[in-house]
Amino acid sequence: MTRRPGVEERLRAALDARADLITPQSLPPGAPPAARRWGTRHVRRTVLAVTGAVLATLALCLLLLPRRDTTEDDSGPGSGPAR
């Protein structure tokens, strides 16, 4: 009784045969490294993030800082009861 090769064995043999086809001469030269450039999306995303952070900080300051009353208060010095 002969045993037929299983899926794993056939797959391994096919991959080995394919790997044997690759030689150093068949590989293209590597591309030189390129400097990373900022695209329009990246700039727009950064500007929106900074704007959002500034607006959130401004809203937080307006909500949490105590407000000064700008109306004149009659209880100041020199405005005591008239005699």
GUDRENSE-391790 format. One record per residue (C-alpha): x negated, y negated, z negated; residue in three letters; residue number from 1; chain. Coordinates in pm, 1 decimal, decimal comma, padded with zeros to 6 digits. Layout:
BEGIN
+----------+----------+----------+--------+-----+--------+
|       xx |       yy |       zz | residu | num | chaine |
+----------+----------+----------+--------+-----+--------+
|        X |        Y |        Z |    ALA | NUM |      A |
...
+----------+----------+----------+--------+-----+--------+
This chain:
BEGIN
+----------+----------+----------+--------+-----+--------+
|       xx |       yy |       zz | residu | num | chaine |
+----------+----------+----------+--------+-----+--------+
|  00000,0 |  00000,0 |  00000,0 |    MET |   1 |      A |
| -00153,7 | -00326,5 |  00110,1 |    THR |   2 |      A |
| -00092,8 | -00633,8 | -00091,6 |    ARG |   3 |      A |
|  00006,0 | -00947,2 |  00100,0 |    ARG |   4 |      A |
| -00161,6 | -01272,3 | -00010,6 |    PRO |   5 |      A |
|  00051,8 | -01490,1 | -00231,1 |    GLY |   6 |      A |
|  00143,6 | -01849,6 | -00172,1 |    VAL |   7 |      A |
| -00136,6 | -01979,5 | -00390,8 |    GLU |   8 |      A |
| -00399,8 | -01775,3 | -00210,5 |    GLU |   9 |      A |
| -00275,4 | -01883,9 |  00132,2 |    ARG |  10 |      A |
| -00262,0 | -02244,8 |  00024,9 |    LEU |  11 |      A |
| -00613,4 | -02228,6 | -00120,6 |    ARG |  12 |      A |
| -00745,6 | -02073,5 |  00203,9 |    ALA |  13 |      A |
| -00574,2 | -02342,0 |  00414,3 |    ALA |  14 |      A |
| -00717,5 | -02621,5 |  00200,2 |    LEU |  15 |      A |
| -01066,2 | -02468,6 |  00215,7 |    ASP |  16 |      A |
| -01043,0 | -02445,3 |  00595,4 |    ALA |  17 |      A |
| -00929,9 | -02806,1 |  00617,6 |    ARG |  18 |      A |
| -01211,1 | -02921,4 |  00386,7 |    ALA |  19 |      A |
| -01467,5 | -02743,2 |  00604,4 |    ASP |  20 |      A |
| -01362,6 | -02963,4 |  00898,3 |    LEU |  21 |      A |
| -01480,5 | -03281,1 |  00724,1 |    ILE |  22 |      A |
| -01844,9 | -03374,4 |  00779,1 |    THR |  23 |      A |
| -02042,8 | -03684,8 |  00686,5 |    PRO |  24 |      A |
| -02044,0 | -03783,6 |  01054,8 |    GLN |  25 |      A |
| -01664,0 | -03769,1 |  01077,1 |    SER |  26 |      A |
| -01613,7 | -04013,7 |  00788,8 |    LEU |  27 |      A |
| -01585,4 | -04384,9 |  00879,1 |    PRO |  28 |      A |
| -01810,2 | -04629,5 |  00694,0 |    PRO |  29 |      A |
| -01657,0 | -04784,3 |  00384,4 |    GLY |  30 |      A |
| -01514,1 | -05133,2 |  00396,6 |    ALA |  31 |      A |
| -01714,0 | -05396,8 |  00206,8 |    PRO |  32 |      A |
| -01553,6 | -05522,1 | -00112,5 |    PRO |  33 |      A |
| -01340,3 | -05830,4 | -00060,8 |    ALA |  34 |      A |
| -01285,6 | -06113,7 | -00303,9 |    ALA |  35 |      A |
| -00945,3 | -06115,4 | -00462,6 |    ARG |  36 |      A |
| -00732,1 | -06398,7 | -00328,8 |    ARG |  37 |      A |
| -00430,4 | -06558,7 | -00485,8 |    TRP |  38 |      A |
| -00126,1 | -06527,4 | -00265,2 |    GLY |  39 |      A |
|  00176,2 | -06752,0 | -00258,1 |    THR |  40 |      A |
|  00375,2 | -06511,3 | -00474,0 |    ARG |  41 |      A |
|  00107,6 | -06503,6 | -00741,7 |    HIS |  42 |      A |
|  00083,9 | -06884,2 | -00752,3 |    VAL |  43 |      A |
|  00462,4 | -06922,0 | -00760,1 |    ARG |  44 |      A |
|  00494,3 | -06664,2 | -01037,9 |    ARG |  45 |      A |
|  00224,9 | -06837,8 | -01243,4 |    THR |  46 |      A |
|  00384,1 | -07181,5 | -01200,1 |    VAL |  47 |      A |
|  00724,7 | -07046,3 | -01301,7 |    LEU |  48 |      A |
|  00578,4 | -06875,8 | -01607,9 |    ALA |  49 |      A |
|  00397,9 | -07190,0 | -01721,9 |    VAL |  50 |      A |
|  00707,2 | -07405,3 | -01659,1 |    THR |  51 |      A |
|  00921,0 | -07163,2 | -01856,8 |    GLY |  52 |      A |
|  00675,2 | -07162,6 | -02145,9 |    ALA |  53 |      A |
|  00665,3 | -07544,0 | -02152,5 |    VAL |  54 |      A |
|  01045,3 | -07570,1 | -02145,4 |    LEU |  55 |      A |
|  01081,3 | -07308,8 | -02419,6 |    ALA |  56 |      A |
|  00828,7 | -07494,5 | -02636,5 |    THR |  57 |      A |
|  01007,2 | -07824,4 | -02578,8 |    LEU |  58 |      A |
|  01345,9 | -07673,7 | -02666,6 |    ALA |  59 |      A |
|  01201,4 | -07514,4 | -02979,6 |    LEU |  60 |      A |
|  01048,0 | -07844,8 | -03089,3 |    CYS |  61 |      A |
|  01373,9 | -08032,1 | -03033,6 |    LEU |  62 |      A |
|  01570,2 | -07774,8 | -03231,8 |    LEU |  63 |      A |
|  01333,4 | -07723,4 | -03523,6 |    LEU |  64 |      A |
|  01178,3 | -08062,9 | -03587,7 |    LEU |  65 |      A |
|  01378,1 | -08293,8 | -03814,5 |    PRO |  66 |      A |
|  01531,0 | -08592,4 | -03643,1 |    ARG |  67 |      A |
|  01469,0 | -08946,5 | -03759,6 |    ARG |  68 |      A |
|  01778,9 | -09153,5 | -03811,4 |    ASP |  69 |      A |
|  01748,9 | -09466,3 | -03598,1 |    THR |  70 |      A |
|  02047,2 | -09649,3 | -03749,2 |    THR |  71 |      A |
|  01980,9 | -09916,6 | -04009,3 |    GLU |  72 |      A |
|  02043,4 | -09799,9 | -04363,5 |    ASP |  73 |      A |
|  02191,0 | -10056,8 | -04605,1 |    ASP |  74 |      A |
|  02028,8 | -09896,3 | -04907,5 |    SER |  75 |      A |
|  01682,6 | -10024,3 | -04823,2 |    GLY |  76 |      A |
|  01477,9 | -10262,0 | -05040,0 |    PRO |  77 |      A |
|  01615,9 | -10611,2 | -05070,8 |    GLY |  78 |      A |
|  01964,5 | -10510,5 | -04976,7 |    SER |  79 |      A |
|  02092,0 | -10443,5 | -05324,7 |    GLY |  80 |      A |
|  02428,0 | -10556,7 | -05451,4 |    PRO |  81 |      A |
|  02490,5 | -10927,7 | -05425,7 |    ALA |  82 |      A |
|  02499,7 | -11116,8 | -05762,7 |    ARG |  83 |      A |
+----------+----------+----------+--------+-----+--------+
